[in-house]
Amino acid sequence: MKSKPSKSKKTANSVESHQLDKSIVSEVNDIVEVPIPYQSFQEQVVYLVNEERKGCGIAPLIIDSKLSEVVNLKAADMRDNNYFSHYSLQYGTPFEMLRNFGVSYRYGAENIAAGYITPQEVFEGWKNSPGHYANMLGPNYKYTRVGYVQGLDFNEYQTYWVQLFTG
């Protein structure tokens, strides 16, 4: 992974539980037990969010494959056009983007972040932001998907993250 230490990190305003004895180690803070089926960065974030929801007595989110294209395009759009915002000149608001890609929903929210290297870091960044944390724990949300891309040499940030929630 590229490292641009002078750059800051930014946040803007289901996976079912599996009991496995294998885990991976996060390079941030302590060991974070993430079962082996959740090897991608995107799946690790969903796992961490679901563990937080579980601890709060809230049903886990289900990974919705319909959201996959949307979150990945949004993350790549922020990277390719070197911006950080919920609004995209190409796709509009997150809600316009969902509708334009044929995703039906009654409730929706978007978390975005930039500069976080690991799933644990982006999860903690969102957890420490009241608006993002409310999205992660929103009881009306049933589905989610996380998009992640590495930044390019000309970008302000070395990573871009998007998490959508629908219900």
Secondary structure, DSSP 8 states (H G I E B T S, - for coil): ----TTS--EEE--------S-----SSSS-----TT--SHHHHHHHHHHHHHHHTT----EE-GGGHHHHHHHHHHHHHTT---S-BTTTBSHHHHHHHTT---SSEEEEEEES--SHHHHHHHHHTSHHHHHHHH-TT--EEEEEEEE--TT-SSSEEEEEEEE-
